[in-house]
Amino acid sequence: MDATDATNAATSASACGPPACTSLHRINTTCMLAPLDKHILAVIQSNARLSHTELASHVDSTPTSCRNRLQHLERAGYILDYTALLDPVKLGMPLLMFIEITLDRTHPEAFGRLPKVLSEVPEVLECHRVTGKFDFLVKMRAKDVSACTAFLSSMLHACPGIRRTYTRMVVEEIVCMPGVPLA
């Protein structure tokens, strides 16, 4: 590790911990990363299969420095996982939908029960507790409309306290960028 790498590593080794992804109270957490660390994250976010040598050529560094920085970024929680993006249409799950769920305020236990029920459904890609006119926003995939209807019926049965659901079927994905924007 050269002097610049040591300085940048020290700068990036802040006490911030993993990035916020689920809780509103952590949104204002600011972590300072060295420019090289941000560049490494941007490159591996678009192609995590690069070897350390290939990554080094993309970010103008050495393979050893890239390996050390990746290990640091993993330990610090900036890199949560390495994964593959799959084609949902080829895998028989072409229908993408968003479901707005409003809970009945007289059933406070539903706020704890619903996330547990949804976390056990493999078709549910994301579930977020949100502000506004509804309480939860769910992103899910299904093979067809009847599968979506069956899911909604089983969810309503398993989770008393749901007052209303609105399902929005996606007719075209315009922008679908996995990852985090890195400036």
C-alpha positions in Angstrom: 0.0 0.0 0.0 1.6 3.3 -1.0 1.3 6.6 0.9 -1.7 7.8 -1.1 -3.5 4.5 -0.5 -2.8 4.7 3.2 -4.2 8.2 3.4 -7.2 7.3 1.4 -7.8 4.2 3.4 -7.6 6.2 6.6 -10.0 8.8 5.2 -12.5 6.1 4.2 -12.3 4.3 7.5 -14.8 6.5 9.1 -17.1 5.4 11.9 -20.1 5.4 9.7 -20.8 1.7 9.3 -23.1 0.2 6.7 -25.2 2.5 4.5 -28.7 3.2 5.5 -31.3 1.2 3.5 -34.3 0.7 5.7 -34.6 3.3 8.4 -35.5 7.0 8.0 -33.5 8.1 11.0 -30.3 7.1 9.3 -30.8 8.9 6.1 -28.7 11.9 7.1 -25.7 9.7 8.0 -22.8 11.0 5.8 -19.8 8.9 5.1 -16.8 10.3 3.4 -15.2 7.9 1.0 -11.9 8.5 -0.9 -12.5 9.2 -4.6 -10.7 5.9 -5.4 -13.1 3.9 -3.1 -16.1 5.6 -4.8 -14.6 4.7 -8.2 -14.1 1.1 -7.2 -17.7 0.9 -5.9 -19.1 2.4 -9.2 -17.1 -0.1 -11.3 -18.0 -3.2 -9.3 -21.6 -2.1 -9.0 -21.9 -2.4 -12.8 -19.7 -5.6 -13.0 -18.8 -7.4 -9.8 -17.2 -10.3 -11.7 -14.0 -8.3 -12.5 -10.8 -9.8 -11.2 -8.6 -7.5 -9.0 -6.3 -7.0 -12.0 -9.2 -6.0 -14.3 -10.6 -3.7 -11.6 -7.2 -2.1 -11.1 -7.0 -1.3 -14.8 -10.5 0.4 -14.7 -9.6 2.6 -11.7 -6.0 3.3 -12.4 -4.6 1.5 -9.4 -2.8 -1.8 -8.5 -4.5 -5.2 -8.0 -3.2 -5.4 -4.4 -4.6 -1.9 -3.6 -7.9 -2.9 -5.1 -8.1 -6.1 -3.2 -7.3 -4.3 0.1 -9.8 -1.6 -0.6 -12.5 -4.1 -1.5 -11.9 -6.0 1.7 -12.1 -2.7 3.7 -15.3 -1.7 1.9 -16.8 -5.2 2.6 -15.8 -5.1 6.3 -17.2 -1.5 6.7 -20.5 -2.6 5.2 -20.5 -0.6 2.0 -20.7 -3.8 0.0 -23.6 -5.8 1.2 -23.4 -8.7 -1.2 -22.4 -9.9 -4.7 -25.4 -11.1 -6.8 -26.6 -11.8 -10.3 -29.4 -10.1 -12.1 -31.8 -12.6 -13.7 -34.3 -12.2 -16.5 -37.8 -12.5 -14.9 -39.5 -13.0 -18.2 -37.4 -16.0 -19.2 -37.9 -17.4 -15.7 -41.7 -17.2 -16.0 -42.4 -14.1 -13.8 -43.2 -11.4 -16.4 -45.7 -9.5 -14.3 -44.3 -6.7 -12.2 -46.6 -4.8 -9.8 -46.6 -2.4 -7.0 -49.2 -2.8 -4.2 -50.1 0.0 -1.9 -51.4 -1.3 1.4 -53.4 0.7 4.0 -53.8 -0.8 7.4 -56.7 -0.2 9.8 -55.5 1.9 12.7 -57.7 -0.1 15.1 -55.5 -3.2 14.4 -52.0 -2.1 15.6 -50.7 -5.7 15.5 -51.1 -5.6 11.7 -48.1 -3.3 11.5 -45.9 -6.0 13.0 -47.6 -9.0 11.3 -47.7 -7.7 7.7 -43.9 -7.4 7.3 -43.5 -10.9 8.7 -46.0 -12.3 6.3 -44.5 -10.5 3.3 -41.0 -11.5 4.1 -42.0 -15.2 3.7 -43.4 -14.7 0.2 -40.7 -15.3 -2.5 -42.5 -13.2 -5.1 -42.2 -10.1 -2.9 -39.1 -8.3 -4.1 -39.3 -5.3 -1.8 -41.6 -4.0 1.0 -41.3 -0.5 2.4 -43.1 1.3 5.2 -43.9 4.7 3.7 -45.4 8.1 4.5 -48.5 9.4 2.8 -52.0 8.0 2.1 -51.0 4.4 2.5 -48.7 2.5 4.9 -46.7 0.0 2.9 -45.5 -0.2 -0.7 -44.8 -3.7 -2.0 -43.0 -4.6 -5.2 -43.6 -8.1 -6.4 -43.4 -10.3 -9.4 -45.9 -12.9 -10.5 -46.4 -15.3 -13.4 -49.9 -13.9 -14.2 -52.9 -11.9 -12.8 -54.4 -15.0 -11.2 -51.2 -15.5 -9.2 -51.4 -11.9 -8.0 -55.0 -12.3 -7.1 -54.2 -15.5 -5.1 -51.4 -13.7 -3.3 -53.7 -10.8 -2.3 -56.4 -13.2 -1.1 -53.9 -15.2 1.0 -52.3 -12.0 2.4 -55.7 -10.5 3.4 -56.5 -13.8 5.1 -53.1 -14.1 6.9 -53.1 -10.4 8.0 -56.2 -9.1 9.6 -56.2 -5.3 9.8 -55.6 -4.6 6.1 -58.2 -1.9 5.2 -57.3 -1.4 1.5 -55.0 -2.5 -1.2 -54.3 -0.8 -4.6 -52.4 -2.9 -7.1 -50.6 -1.2 -10.0 -49.4 -3.4 -12.8 -46.3 -2.2 -14.7 -46.9 -2.0 -18.4 -43.4 -1.0 -19.3 -40.2 -0.6 -17.3 -38.7 2.7 -18.4 -35.7 3.0 -16.0 -34.5 0.1 -13.9 -31.1 0.7 -12.4 -30.1 -1.6 -9.6 -27.6 -0.1 -7.2 -26.8 3.2 -5.6 -26.0 6.4 -7.5 -22.4 7.4 -6.8 -21.4 10.9 -7.6 
